Amino acid sequence: MAISKRYAFGDFVLEPSRQRLRGRNETPLTLSPRLFAALQLFVERAGVLLCKEELVLALWPGLVVEDNNLSQVISGLRRALGDDTRDSRYIQTVARRGFRFIAEVTELSARETSITKTTLELPIQHNAPLPATLAVLPFVPLATDGRDDLLEIGMADSLIARLSAVPGLVVRSVGSVRRFAGLDQDPLAAARALDVAWVVDGSLQRSGDQLRVTARLLSAPAGVAAWSGSFDWTFTDVFDMQDVISMQVAEVLRPTLDFRVAKGIGANVQPNDAGGSRNADAYQLYLAARQHAQGIRADGLRKSIELYHKALTIDPGYAMAYAGLGETYRRMLFGADRSPTEVFEPYRRAILLALEIAPELAEAHAQLGWIHFWFDFDWPAAERVFRHALRINPNVVGAHFGLGFLLLTLDRPEEGIAHIRWARELDPMSLILNVMEAGFLLDMGRRDEASARLDRAFEIEPNFWVAHIVRALLHLVDREPEQAIVALRRADQLADQSTQAAALLGVQLARLHKNGEAREVLNRLLTLQQTRYVPPTSLAAVHAALGEVAQALDALERAWTARDTRLVYLKDDTRWTGLREQPRFAVLLRQMRLEGYGPGTSGP
């Protein structure tokens, strides 16, 4: 066994390898990772005068912080140690110079043992670990009056962001756990629905600036707690509390992780400075912005953008808010039929700002991959960036989904569908991921798998318009064209500002020789085009189905000029069957750099 250093001073014992501070009576003390790092620095350099600049550089590497940040750390340490500024036993202030740790420090040594759980020791074996899959559920309120719904989801969101960066740990996304919010939450039922071995749940109560939180880590197979903790902090310190919870959960899970990446994993969970915010107001606006973007509907997306901008006004260094802003702009393409040339300029600007602030923020790299894929049509760059995002953090759903979608587009079906499935497993309650996987499976000829996945989407939400589109495609595979028309009409009713369902409806009506009805759909789209952007591919599809080849090709060429995202389906979408022999169509394929690829997937 390895020998780890321990340090005794005054009434305390410091164990750096476990990020643990204990009183002489073995009572554990809760410190945030930054407070612990500061204490370790002082203890290991006891008696040495540490200037403010040296402390700031060690505690906030690469960041510009105010003097008040260091003052808060020193004050926090003094509170934890019961120190007095006037008659200090531990941290001495040297006016205008810095601080010195003045207590006598004795170095101890002891053989490492497994982490002590606060509730129950589980029989965790290194040679037979439980799967390292985890869900963090929304926290529930201790009192039903004055609930803070955003904070309940936000605690889960923040813990997910921290824990998803732990190597070897697979963490379900906030989108999936959001559905388990509520007073009647059953964590073990949620674990079964999300197919995870571990669940973090908890409760909270906020009264003014005071926040009381309890949290626990449950083993789903055993139905028992492996760790629990209670915290009473001010709301402005909520980020430090999240750091502590994440670190302790990771430490308990360390034996379940791959032995190649598990060593010291608890100590490696870092505060969320590389992309997050430590400003409580900006944080709450960020949470609200994420919530409004979930439905992929025009009004919610516009509100999301507004809230992200407010958060960034308060904290211009909030990289995760820039990444979220970019993702919302991307959703505007399909949820609100916004013009790509209008959307991608602010989208790209937001992502580049995120990466300027946090160069290794995986979520921002994933969004950059989507820009290369859906706007630049630069397949090699998109693949390179998606893969880089996954090397940084393999739990980023958008990177798996983007890479899978890209690989399917480039005729690499097995590799592509594996990443699509991986994305859906990370976010099993996601409507769009379940529906898109069903559509891709259908294109691959895997009809029964597609049907099962589509059924799951309808169980989650029966009125999701994209699901009705894929249901129509399933009816067409089953040679039930009239049922397909019914499904497309329903999709069209539910689609908010997107014209995709209407265009597909027009195509199928024309194929059933209901040209009058198909032309009514086309005229509706042409009329709409006079007042707002309509994707040219929507118009081209109906023109092509009506046999209007020239008009269809005109529309597709306008789509190229507008960088219409749906051109990624160009090479094998069945809507373009009647155009493939046309020289103008061949030119478009060359412009899209798709002419060298054979049959692939057309998607929903």
Beta strands, then each sheet from edge to edge (+ up, - down):
strand 1: 3-9
strand 2: 12-15
strand 3: 20-23
strand 4: 28-29
strand 5: 49-51
strand 6: 91-94
strand 7: 98-101
strand 8: 105-111
strand 9: 133-136
strand 10: 140-141
strand 11: 170-171
strand 12: 198-207
strand 13: 210-219
strand 14: 224-234
sheet 1: 4+ 3- 2+ 1- 8+
sheet 2: 5+ 7- 6+
sheet 3: 10+ 12+ 9+ 11+
sheet 4: 10+ 12+ 13- 14+
end
